[in-house]
């Protein structure tokens, strides 16, 4: 793609940022198009300083848009008009009709653009792989789509030398107007499994493209009793029109220029379909009281049993038989659970089994469905909303943990992030207020949800995932015994049984999260709609999107051109800095502590190749007296602990007695860099450790900042610590973070004064977590001073609470505070 643009520009004698004058003008154009509305652009162009001083190549909004229209374009939009004939008669005894618009783009051309992007070089795979986590090749590892069984199966069907292009589709109807009106749009997205899921998950990488806006209509030309099924038929007809170019391409293959500039013969085959449960049933042509993947009975979805998977050929045959009147309604809908959609779009797609294509939906099935709508609701019925709210209000703090100060019972709107925040503390909240079997059922669900979010799975972790599901089903009847449920015939609970096979087949579930399409709605639907005049808006949305994509293509081309012509390094560095600030890599899941290296590694003191720490350059409390630490930080044994440390580790110490008037530089926090964990991410994790007393507010109208003294995992025995589990680790509470002044001796690292908890020895089987209490020595806290590089990471302790909210003296080590600690404690 970029080589063609370069050749065209060189033939015309143009600069890389043409039709604009230079890099500075191009930077202004990018800012105007991405950040400023069209009316504001017109006002900006009329400012005297713009016309007199800037001397730009365009003088109005109109000329700017004309210039943008000269930039390289992505696949053009096409309009297909659809005339729907209903079953209602007009006064002239003619059937009523309705005209609809289907806006779409050629998916094969979109695939050419994705595969032709040089920025995806080294991020694309062209062949399946079997990856093993052990040297003997016995433990299979599942990660990217090319590590799953689907790709191997498909590769065996195609000719020698063919390259599989797994097509990932996603659709999700969304509202455009938030407060008034009923405008909706139905986008269809496309991506490729060849592209790494880490790239696909970032909207700013443009690895997922919009290929269609499906028409939305009330279909008032039909009677009420047929309107529902006609909506389903319309969807399948439109999808068949959108995907029609894939029929020949998937059967015969197409030559495509790949990111490494090599031409390969690709077979684009629909491999995955991302949708929420109602759309999954719509795609599968089944009733919503059935499973879209298997033929489990309507009353058997609450059981942990494997039913035969739906089969494409037999489903198409049953649809034909019903169309011909050879199957009655009772058998068709009651026994088979199908809808009367006689021409499903997937029936003619080559090498496709739509039922195995339907992917896990962590957001709607697990976070919202099983956990929030069911588990939390059942536990609230058992405990009582008032008691549950009180327990959430009393939850201990942790850096980055949301505190539900008003409880959860009155909260009306929830997001995916809210569900995950609940999961981080929920088991500890209900502990002591519910039966142990309830704890085991809830723990089984939480364990399953956390394993489902792993970025890499092995046969071992999938076995743990299956054990978690088994644990839930073994304990679930307690909810019936307590009168909060009558049955478990719930579609989203049944969906959990398909996760493990889906991971083996298509790769890990994080590569198919429905949170990505919902994030894409912001750019491809909501922003595009706001740029229209709200009348005939879909056509205006396609124009706006075309110009946005032209800006992106040109910007990517300029970055590519600069990498091959590093002459204007100052501008190149500035542009790279701007583009780097728009990272979307946080993504869905509990991975908020990830950090890219080496971009931030310069700030850290690396103790080993994988561990380090960072202390702020500016000390917030320099020359603080030890007396202040004794009172404000409750560091009652600071002096003897520091003297013991100096005696052991600082040879230059004069051995003089420390007094409360001695001074040290005190910090509010430090950050620690923890090694990566293979199942969670391939990057190191950044954590913040706080030791801050109550700080008065500068504004008298605001309350003082509360104290934060974080609990941490400390490497107590370096010889025993292996880096995997908890061997050699001990929990402590950081009370002071400080640097040793030169008058007391020289030590290269900052220090932390901590109060120990008892060793990690008491294990609670119901919570599947360690139980802790504070360690004491001579009727006081067991205190110690350690270098901060011995602090591995913070941890969260939940106080044990009885049935009457009485807080006890011991704590649970919260294994659900994030995926990194969950994985560590699951070893």
C-alpha positions in Angstrom: 0.0 0.0 0.0 2.6 2.5 1.1 5.0 1.7 -1.8 2.2 2.6 -4.3 1.5 5.9 -2.5 5.3 6.7 -2.6 5.6 5.8 -6.3 2.6 8.0 -7.1 3.9 11.0 -5.2 7.4 10.6 -6.7 5.9 10.5 -10.2 4.1 13.8 -9.5 7.1 15.4 -7.6 5.1 15.7 -4.4 6.2 15.8 -0.8 5.0 13.0 1.6 2.5 15.3 3.3 1.0 16.5 0.0 -1.5 18.1 -0.8 -0.5 20.0 2.3 2.5 22.3 2.4 4.7 20.8 5.1 4.8 18.8 8.3 3.6 21.6 10.5 0.5 22.2 8.3 -0.1 18.5 8.3 0.0 18.5 12.1 -2.6 21.3 12.2 -4.8 19.4 9.8 -4.7 16.3 12.0 -5.6 18.3 15.0 -8.5 20.1 13.3 -10.0 16.9 11.9 -9.7 14.8 15.0 -10.5 17.4 17.7 -12.6 20.2 16.2 -16.1 20.2 14.8 -16.8 21.4 11.3 -18.6 24.6 12.4 -15.6 25.4 14.7 -13.2 24.8 11.8 -15.1 27.3 9.7 -14.9 29.9 12.6 -11.2 29.1 13.1 -10.4 29.7 9.4 -12.1 33.1 9.6 -9.9 34.4 12.4 -7.6 37.2 11.2 -4.5 35.7 12.7 -5.1 32.5 10.6 -5.5 34.3 7.3 -2.7 36.9 7.9 -0.1 34.9 9.7 -0.4 31.1 9.1 -0.5 31.3 5.3 -2.0 27.8 4.9 -2.7 26.1 1.6 -6.4 26.0 2.4 -8.5 29.0 3.2 -11.9 27.6 4.3 -13.5 24.5 5.6 -14.6 23.7 2.1 -11.1 23.8 0.6 -9.7 21.8 3.6 -12.2 19.0 2.9 -11.4 19.1 -0.8 -7.7 18.7 0.1 -8.5 15.8 2.5 -10.5 14.1 -0.3 -7.3 14.0 -2.3 -5.6 11.9 0.3 -5.3 8.1 -0.2 -8.6 6.4 0.5 -9.6 3.1 2.1 -12.2 0.8 0.6 -15.1 2.8 -0.8 -18.6 2.7 0.7 -21.4 1.3 -1.4 -25.2 1.8 -1.0 -27.5 -1.0 -1.7 -31.2 -0.1 -1.6 -33.5 -2.9 -0.3 -37.2 -2.9 -0.9 -39.1 -5.0 1.7 -42.6 -6.2 0.8 -44.7 -6.8 3.8 -47.9 -8.7 4.4 -50.2 -5.8 5.2 -52.5 -4.5 2.4 -53.0 -0.9 1.4 -56.3 0.6 0.5 -55.5 -0.3 -3.1 -55.2 -4.0 -2.0 -51.5 -3.9 -2.7 -48.9 -5.2 -0.2 -47.2 -2.4 1.7 -43.5 -1.9 1.0 -40.6 -0.2 2.8 -37.4 1.0 1.3 -34.2 0.5 3.4 -30.6 1.4 2.9 -27.7 -1.0 3.4 -24.3 0.7 3.5 -21.4 -1.7 3.1 -17.8 -2.2 1.9 -16.2 -5.0 0.1 -14.7 -7.3 2.9 -12.1 -8.7 0.6 -10.7 -5.2 -0.2 -10.8 -4.4 3.5 -8.7 -7.6 4.1 -6.3 -6.5 1.4 -5.8 -3.2 3.3 -5.3 -4.8 6.7 -2.8 -7.3 5.3 -1.1 -4.7 3.2 -0.3 -2.4 6.2 3.5 -2.4 6.7 3.0 -1.2 10.3 1.7 -4.7 11.1 4.9 -6.4 10.0 6.2 -8.8 12.7 2.7 -8.7 14.2 1.2 -11.1 11.7 1.3 -14.9 11.5 0.8 -16.9 8.3 0.7 -20.5 9.6 -0.6 -22.4 12.6 1.6 -23.3 15.5 1.6 -25.8 18.2 3.2 -24.2 21.2 4.3 -26.1 24.4 5.2 -24.8 27.8 7.6 -27.6 28.6 10.7 -28.9 26.9 9.2 -32.4 26.5 6.3 -31.0 24.4 3.6 -32.5 26.6 1.8 -29.4 27.9 0.1 -27.5 25.2 -0.1 -23.7 25.4 -3.0 -21.7 23.9 -2.6 -18.0 23.2 -3.0 -16.3 19.8 -5.5 -17.7 17.3 -2.8 -19.5 15.3 -2.1 -21.7 18.4 -5.6 -23.1 18.4 -7.0 -26.3 16.7 -9.2 -24.4 14.3 -6.3 -23.1 12.2 -4.7 -26.6 12.0 -8.0 -28.1 11.0 -8.5 -25.5 8.3 -5.0 -25.7 7.0 -5.5 -29.4 6.4 -8.5 -28.7 4.1 -6.7 -26.2 1.8 -4.1 -26.8 -1.0 -0.4 -26.9 -0.3 1.0 -23.4 0.2 -2.3 -21.8 1.0 -2.5 -19.2 3.8 -5.5 -19.2 6.1 -6.9 -15.7 6.8 -9.3 -16.3 9.8 -12.0 -13.6 9.5 -13.3 -12.3 12.8 -16.7 -10.6 12.6 -18.5 -8.6 15.2 -21.8 -6.9 15.3 -23.7 -5.0 17.9 -26.7 -2.7 17.6 -26.1 0.6 19.5 -28.0 3.8 20.3 -26.8 7.1 18.8 -28.8 9.6 20.9 -28.3 9.5 24.6 -31.1 11.7 25.9 -33.7 12.0 23.2 -34.8 10.4 19.9 -34.6 6.8 18.9 -31.7 6.9 16.4 -29.8 3.6 16.3 -27.2 2.1 14.1 -26.0 -1.5 13.6 -22.3 -1.6 12.7 -20.5 -4.8 11.5 -16.8 -5.0 12.1 -14.1 -7.2 10.6 -10.6 -8.1 11.7 -8.2 -11.0 11.0 -6.8 -13.7 13.3 -3.5 -13.4 11.5 -2.9 -10.1 13.4 -1.8 -10.4 17.0 -4.6 -10.0 19.5 -2.5 -7.4 21.3 -2.8 -5.2 18.2 -6.4 -6.0 17.5 -7.4 -5.0 21.0 -6.1 -1.4 20.5 -8.5 0.8 18.5 -5.7 3.3 17.7 -4.0 0.5 15.7 -6.9 0.4 13.3 -6.7 -3.4 13.0 -10.5 -3.7 13.1 -12.4 -2.1 10.3 -16.1 -1.2 9.8 -17.6 -3.0 6.9 -21.3 -2.3 7.1 -24.1 -0.3 8.7 -27.1 -2.7 8.7 -30.5 -1.1 8.2 -32.7 -0.7 11.3 -36.5 -0.5 10.8 -39.7 -1.2 12.7 -41.0 -3.0 9.6 -44.5 -1.6 10.0 -45.4 -3.1 6.6 -45.7 -6.4 8.4 -48.3 -7.4 11.0 -47.3 -7.6 14.6 -47.3 -11.4 14.7 -44.7 -11.7 11.9 -42.6 -8.6 12.5 -40.2 -10.3 14.8 -39.1 -13.1 12.5 -39.0 -10.7 9.6 -36.4 -8.6 11.5 -34.3 -11.8 11.8 -34.7 -12.6 8.1 -33.7 -9.0 7.2 -30.5 -9.3 9.3 -29.5 -12.5 7.5 -30.3 -11.1 4.1 -28.2 -8.0 4.7 -25.3 -10.1 6.1 -25.4 -12.3 3.0 -25.1 -9.2 0.8 -22.2 -7.8 2.9 -20.2 -11.1 2.9 -21.0 -12.2 -0.7 -17.4 -11.4 -1.9 -16.1 -13.9 0.7 -17.8 -16.8 -1.1 -15.4 -16.9 -4.1 -12.4 -15.6 -2.1 -12.9 -18.3 0.6 -13.3 -21.1 -2.0 -10.6 -20.1 -4.5 -8.3 -17.8 -2.5 -7.0 -14.4 -3.5 -3.5 -13.0 -3.9 -2.7 -10.5 -1.2 0.4 -8.3 -0.6 1.3 -8.9 3.1 3.0 -6.5 5.6 6.4 -8.0 4.7 5.8 -7.1 1.0 5.5 -10.7 0.0 2.5 -11.8 -2.1 0.6 -14.8 -0.6 -2.5 -16.7 -1.7 -4.9 -16.1 1.1 -8.2 -17.9 1.9 -10.4 -15.6 3.9 -12.7 -17.9 6.0 -15.1 -16.7 8.7 -13.6 -18.2 11.9 -15.1 -16.2 14.8 -18.2 -14.2 15.4 -18.2 -11.8 18.4 -21.7 -10.8 19.7 -23.7 -10.7 22.9 -26.2 -13.4 23.7 -29.3 -12.1 21.8 -27.2 -11.6 18.6 -25.6 -15.0 19.1 -29.0 -16.5 18.9 -29.9 -14.3 16.0 -26.8 -15.5 14.1 -27.4 -19.1 15.0 -31.1 -19.0 14.0 -32.2 -20.3 17.4 -34.7 -19.3 20.0 -33.3 -17.2 23.0 -34.2 -20.0 25.4 -31.7 -22.3 23.7 -27.9 -22.4 23.4 -26.6 -21.0 20.1 -23.7 -23.5 20.2 -25.1 -26.9 21.2 -28.4 -28.8 21.3 -28.8 -28.9 25.1 -32.4 -29.3 26.2 -34.4 -26.2 27.2 -34.7 -27.5 30.8 -31.1 -28.8 31.1 -29.0 -25.7 30.8 -28.4 -25.6 34.5 -26.6 -28.9 34.5 -22.9 -29.4 33.9 -23.2 -31.7 30.9 -21.8 -31.7 27.5 -24.4 -31.9 24.7 -23.7 -32.4 21.0 -22.7 -29.3 19.1 -25.1 -27.8 16.6 -24.3 -29.0 13.0 -24.5 -26.6 10.0 -25.7 -29.2 7.5 -28.4 -30.6 9.8 -29.6 -27.2 10.8 -29.9 -26.1 7.2 -31.8 -29.3 6.4 -34.2 -28.7 9.3 -34.8 -25.1 8.1 -35.6 -26.5 4.6 -37.9 -29.1 6.0 -39.9 -26.5 8.0 -40.0 -24.2 5.0 -41.5 -27.1 2.9 -44.0 -27.9 5.7 -42.5 -31.3 6.5 -41.7 -30.3 10.2 -44.5 -28.9 12.4 -44.2 -25.8 14.6 -44.0 -27.8 17.8 -41.1 -29.9 16.7 -39.3 -27.0 14.9 -39.6 -24.5 17.8 -40.2 -26.7 20.8 -37.8 -29.6 20.2 -35.2 -28.1 17.8 -35.5 -24.5 19.2 -35.0 -22.9 15.8 -36.4 -19.8 14.2 -38.0 -19.7 10.7 -35.0 -18.1 9.0 -34.7 -20.1 5.8 -31.7 -18.5 4.2 -29.1 -17.9 6.9 -26.1 -15.9 5.6 -23.6 -18.6 6.8 -25.3 -21.5 4.9 -23.2 -20.8 1.8 -19.9 -19.6 3.3 -17.0 -21.9 2.4 -15.3 -24.0 5.1 -17.5 -22.4 7.8 -19.2 -23.8 10.9 -21.0 -20.8 12.4 -21.8 -22.6 15.7 -18.1 -23.2 16.5 -17.4 -19.6 15.4 -19.5 -18.1 18.2 -16.9 -16.9 20.8 -17.0 -16.5 24.6 -18.4 -13.2 25.8 -16.6 -12.4 29.0 -18.3 -9.0 29.5 -22.0 -10.0 29.1 -21.9 -13.7 30.0 -19.5 -13.6 33.0 -19.0 -10.1 34.4 -22.6 -8.9 33.9 -24.5 -12.1 33.6 -23.3 -14.8 35.9 -21.6 -12.6 38.4 -23.5 -9.3 38.7 -27.1 -10.4 37.7 -27.0 -13.7 39.5 -24.3 -14.3 42.1 -24.4 -10.8 43.5 -28.2 -10.7 43.5 -28.5 -14.1 45.2 -26.0 -13.1 47.9 -27.8 -9.8 48.5 -31.0 -11.8 49.1 -29.2 -14.0 51.6 -27.4 -11.3 53.5 -29.7 -8.4 53.0 -29.0 -5.2 51.1 -28.3 -3.1 54.2 -25.8 -5.6 55.7 -24.1 -6.0 52.3 -23.8 -2.3 51.8 -22.3 -1.9 55.3 -19.6 -4.5 54.4 -18.7 -2.7 51.2 -18.5 0.6 53.0 -16.1 -0.9 55.6 -13.7 -2.4 53.0 -10.0 -1.6 53.5 -8.2 0.6 50.9 -5.8 -0.5 48.2 -4.1 1.7 45.6 -6.4 1.7 42.5 -9.3 -0.1 44.3 -12.7 1.6 44.0 -14.3 2.1 47.3 -18.1 1.8 47.2 -18.7 4.4 49.8 -22.5 4.2 49.5 -22.7 0.5 49.0 -24.0 -1.1 45.8 -27.8 -1.6 46.4 -28.8 1.8 45.2 -26.4 2.0 42.2 -28.4 2.1 38.9 -25.8 2.1 36.2 -23.0 -0.4 35.9 -20.0 -0.7 33.6 -17.6 -3.5 32.8 -15.1 -1.8 35.1 -17.6 -1.7 37.9 -18.2 -5.4 37.6 -14.5 -6.1 37.8 -14.1 -3.9 40.9 -16.9 -5.8 42.6 -15.1 -9.1 41.9 -11.9 -7.9 43.4 -13.4 -7.8 46.9 -16.7 -9.7 46.8 -15.7 -13.0 48.4 -14.1 -11.2 51.3 -17.2 -9.0 51.7 -19.6 -11.9 52.1 -17.2 -14.1 54.2 -18.7 -14.6 57.6 -22.2 -13.7 56.5 -23.0 -16.7 54.4 -22.8 -20.5 54.6 -19.5 -22.1 53.6 -21.2 -23.8 50.6 -22.2 -20.3 49.3 -18.6 -19.3 49.7 -17.5 -22.3 47.7 -20.0 -21.6 44.9 -19.1 -18.0 44.7 -15.4 -18.8 44.7 -15.9 -21.3 41.9 -17.5 -18.6 39.8 -14.8 -16.0 40.6 -12.0 -18.5 39.9 -13.6 -19.3 36.5 -14.0 -15.7 35.6 -10.4 -14.9 36.5 -9.0 -17.9 34.6 -11.2 -16.9 31.6 -9.3 -13.6 31.5 -5.9 -15.3 31.2 -4.0 -14.2 28.1 -2.2 -17.5 27.8 -3.5 -20.9 28.8 -2.0 -24.3 29.2 -3.5 -27.7 29.7 -2.9 -27.2 33.4 -4.7 -23.8 33.7 -7.6 -25.2 31.6 -7.8 -28.0 34.1 -8.0 -25.4 36.9 -10.7 -23.6 35.0 -12.7 -26.8 34.7 -12.2 -27.5 38.4 -13.6 -24.1 39.3 -16.7 -24.7 37.2 -17.1 -28.1 38.8 -16.8 -26.5 42.2 -19.6 -24.1 41.4 -22.0 -26.8 40.2 -21.2 -29.0 43.2 -22.2 -26.2 45.6 -24.9 -24.3 43.7 -27.9 -26.2 45.2 -27.3 -24.2 48.4 -29.1 -21.3 46.7 -32.1 -23.5 46.2 -31.9 -24.7 49.8 -31.9 -21.1 51.0 -34.9 -20.2 48.9 -33.2 -17.6 46.6 -33.4 -19.8 43.4 -35.8 -22.4 42.1 -33.6 -23.6 39.2 -30.3 -22.8 37.3 -31.7 -23.1 33.8 -30.0 -19.9 32.9 -28.4 -19.4 29.4 -25.3 -17.5 30.7 -24.5 -20.2 33.3 -24.8 -22.8 30.6 -22.4 -20.8 28.3 -19.5 -21.4 30.8 -19.3 -25.0 29.7 -18.2 -24.0 26.2 -15.3 -21.8 27.3 -12.6 -24.4 27.6 -13.3 -26.0 24.2 -13.5 -22.5 22.6 -10.1 -21.6 24.0 -8.6 -24.9 22.6 -10.2 -24.2 19.3 -9.7 -20.5 18.7 -7.2 -19.3 21.3 -7.7 -17.4 24.5 -11.0 -15.6 25.2 -9.3 -12.2 25.7 -8.9 -12.0 21.9 -12.7 -12.0 21.3 -14.0 -9.7 24.1 -17.1 -7.8 23.2 -15.7 -4.7 25.0 -13.7 -3.9 21.9 -16.8 -3.5 19.6 -18.4 -1.3 22.3 -15.2 0.8 22.4 -15.3 1.0 18.6 -18.8 2.4 18.7 -17.4 5.6 20.1 -15.5 6.4 16.9 -17.5 4.5 14.2 -20.9 5.4 15.5 -21.3 8.0 18.1 -18.6 10.5 17.0 -19.6 10.0 13.4 -23.2 10.7 14.3 -22.3 13.9 16.2 -20.5 15.1 13.0 -23.8 14.8 11.0 -26.8 17.1 11.0 -29.0 14.3 12.3 -30.9 14.0 9.0 -30.0 11.2 6.6 -27.2 10.7 9.0 -25.8 7.3 7.9 -24.6 8.7 4.5 -23.0 11.6 6.3 -21.4 9.2 8.8 -19.8 7.2 6.0 -18.3 10.5 4.5 -16.9 11.5 7.9 -15.4 8.0 8.4 -13.9 8.0 5.0 -12.1 11.3 5.8 -11.0 10.0 9.2 -9.5 6.9 7.6 -7.8 9.0 5.0 -6.1 11.0 7.7 -5.0 7.8 9.4 -3.6 6.2 6.2 -1.7 9.4 5.4 -0.3 9.7 8.9 0.7 6.0 8.9 2.4 6.5 5.5 4.3 9.6 6.7 5.6 7.6 9.7 6.6 4.8 7.3 8.3 7.3 4.9 10.1 9.0 7.8 11.5 5.6 8.9 13.0 5.2 5.5 14.2 8.8 5.2 15.4 9.9 8.7 16.3 13.4 7.7 13.9 15.5 9.8 14.5 13.7 13.1 13.2 16.5 15.3 9.8 16.4 13.6 9.8 12.6 13.6 10.4 12.4 17.3 7.7 15.0 18.1 5.2 13.1 16.0 6.1 9.8 17.5 5.6 11.3 21.0 2.2 12.6 20.1 1.0 9.3 18.7 2.3 7.4 21.6 0.1 9.2 24.0 -3.0 7.7 22.5 -2.4 4.1 23.7 -5.4 2.0 24.2 -3.5 -1.0 25.5 -5.2 -1.0 28.9 -8.0 -2.9 27.4 -10.5 -5.0 29.1 -9.5 -7.1 32.3 -7.6 -6.5 35.5 -4.3 -5.4 33.9 -4.2 -1.8 34.9 -0.7 -2.2 36.3 1.0 -3.2 33.0 3.9 -1.0 31.8 5.7 -0.9 28.5 9.4 -1.2 28.6 11.9 0.3 27.9 9.9 3.5 27.6 9.8 3.9 31.4 12.7 1.8 32.5 15.0 4.8 32.7 13.1 6.0 35.7 13.7 2.8 37.7 16.6 1.4 39.6 16.8 -2.2 38.3 17.8 -4.6 41.0 17.7 -7.6 38.7 16.8 -7.9 35.0 13.1 -8.2 35.9 12.7 -6.3 39.1 13.2 -2.7 40.1 11.8 0.3 42.0 11.3 4.0 41.6 11.2 6.7 44.2 10.1 10.3 43.4 12.9 12.7 42.6 11.4 15.3 44.9 11.1 14.4 48.5 7.7 15.6 49.9 8.9 15.5 53.6 12.6 16.3 53.7 14.4 16.3 57.1 11.5 14.8 59.0 12.2 14.1 62.6 11.9 10.6 63.9 9.5 11.9 66.5 7.1 12.8 63.7 7.3 9.2 62.5 6.6 7.9 65.9 3.4 9.9 66.2 2.1 10.4 62.7 3.1 7.0 61.2 2.6 5.0 64.4 6.2 3.8 63.9 6.7 3.0 67.6 9.8 0.8 67.1 11.4 2.8 64.3 14.6 3.6 66.3 15.5 0.0 67.4 14.5 -1.4 64.0 16.7 1.1 62.2 19.6 0.6 64.6 19.4 -3.2 64.0 19.4 -2.6 60.2 22.4 -0.2 60.5 24.3 -2.7 62.6 23.8 -5.5 60.0 24.1 -3.7 56.7 26.0 -0.3 57.1 29.6 -0.7 58.0 30.2 3.1 58.1 27.6 3.5 60.9 29.2 5.3 63.9 27.1 3.1 66.2 25.9 6.2 68.1 22.4 6.0 69.7 19.6 7.3 67.6 17.2 9.9 69.2 13.7 11.2 68.2 15.4 14.4 67.1 17.4 12.6 64.3 16.1 13.4 60.8 15.4 11.4 57.6 13.9 12.2 54.2 10.4 10.6 54.1 8.4 9.7 51.0 4.7 9.1 50.5 5.1 6.3 48.1 7.4 4.3 45.9 6.7 2.2 42.8 7.9 -1.3 42.3 8.4 -3.2 39.0 7.4 -6.8 39.3 8.5 -9.6 36.9 6.0 -10.6 34.1 3.9 -13.7 34.6 3.4 -15.8 31.5 -0.4 -16.3 31.9 -1.2 -12.7 32.5 1.1 -10.6 30.2 4.6 -10.6 28.7 5.4 -7.3 30.3 6.5 -6.3 33.8 3.9 -5.0 36.2 4.1 -1.6 37.9 2.7 -1.3 41.4 2.4 1.7 43.8 3.2 1.2 47.5 2.0 4.0 49.9 3.0 5.0 53.4 1.3 8.3 54.0 -0.2 9.6 57.2 -3.3 11.9 57.4 -2.5 15.0 55.4 -4.6 18.2 56.1 -6.3 19.6 53.1 -5.1 23.0 51.7 -8.8 23.9 51.1 -10.6 24.2 54.5 -13.8 23.1 52.8 -12.4 19.7 52.1 -11.6 16.9 54.6 -8.0 15.9 55.1 -6.5 13.2 52.9 -6.9 9.8 54.8 -3.9 7.8 55.9 -2.7 5.0 53.6 -0.3 2.3 54.9 -0.2 -0.5 52.3 0.3 -4.1 53.0 3.0 -5.7 50.8 4.6 -9.0 49.9 8.2 -8.9 51.0 11.0 -11.2 49.9 12.0 -12.4 53.4 14.2 -15.3 52.3 15.9 -14.7 49.0 17.3 -18.2 48.8 13.8 -19.8 49.1 12.0 -17.3 46.8 11.7 -18.8 43.3 9.7 -16.1 41.6 6.6 -18.3 41.1 4.5 -18.9 44.2 4.8 -17.6 47.7 7.9 -19.5 48.9 10.2 -17.0 50.7 7.5 -14.3 50.9 6.0 -12.7 53.9 3.3 -10.0 54.4 4.2 -6.8 56.1 2.6 -3.3 56.5 4.7 -0.4 55.3 4.6 2.4 57.8 7.5 4.6 56.6 9.4 5.0 53.3 12.7 6.9 53.8 16.2 7.4 52.7 19.2 7.0 55.0 21.0 10.4 55.6 24.7 10.4 54.9 25.5 11.2 58.6 24.1 7.8 59.6 26.1 6.0 56.9 25.9 5.1 53.2 23.3 2.7 51.8 22.5 2.6 48.1 18.7 2.0 48.3 15.8 3.6 50.0 14.4 1.8 53.0 11.0 0.8 54.3 10.0 0.4 58.0 7.4 -2.4 58.2 5.3 -4.2 60.7 5.3 -8.0 60.1 2.2 -10.2 59.8 2.5 -13.9 60.8 4.1 -16.2 58.2 1.8 -17.5 55.4 1.0 -20.8 57.0 -2.7 -20.8 57.9 -4.8 -21.7 54.9 -8.6 -21.3 54.8 -10.1 -24.0 52.6 -13.5 -22.3 52.2 -11.9 -19.0 51.1 -9.0 -20.8 49.4 -6.8 -18.0 50.9 -4.3 -17.5 53.6 -5.5 -16.2 57.0 -3.2 -13.7 58.7 -2.8 -11.8 61.9 -0.3 -9.2 63.0 2.9 -10.6 64.4 4.1 -9.3 67.8 7.3 -9.3 69.7 7.6 -8.4 73.4 4.0 -7.1 73.5 4.6 -4.8 70.6 4.6 -5.0 66.8 7.3 -7.1 65.1 9.1 -4.3 63.2 11.9 -4.4 60.7 13.6 -2.1 58.3 14.2 -3.5 54.8 15.5 -2.1 51.5 12.6 -1.3 49.2 13.9 -3.6 46.5 12.9 -6.5 48.8 9.3 -5.4 48.5 7.9 -7.5 45.6 4.4 -5.9 45.3 1.5 -4.6 47.4 -1.2 -6.9 48.5 -4.7 -6.4 49.9 -5.9 -7.7 53.3 -9.6 -8.1 54.0 -10.5 -8.1 57.7 -12.5 -11.1 58.9 -16.0 -10.0 59.7 -18.6 -12.0 61.7 -22.3 -12.3 61.0 -23.1 -9.2 62.9 -20.3 -7.1 61.2 -18.0 -7.6 64.2 -14.4 -7.1 62.9 -11.9 -9.6 64.2 -8.2 -9.4 64.7 -7.2 -11.4 61.7 -7.3 -10.9 57.9 -7.7 -12.8 54.6 -5.0 -12.3 51.9 -7.2 -11.2 49.0 -6.1 -13.3 46.0 -8.7 -11.5 43.7 -7.2 -8.0 43.9 -5.7 -8.5 40.5 -4.8 -11.2 38.0 -1.1 -11.1 38.8 -1.7 -12.0 42.5 -4.4 -14.5 41.6 -2.0 -16.3 39.3 0.8 -16.2 41.9 -1.4 -17.7 44.6 -2.9 -20.3 42.3 0.5 -21.9 41.7 
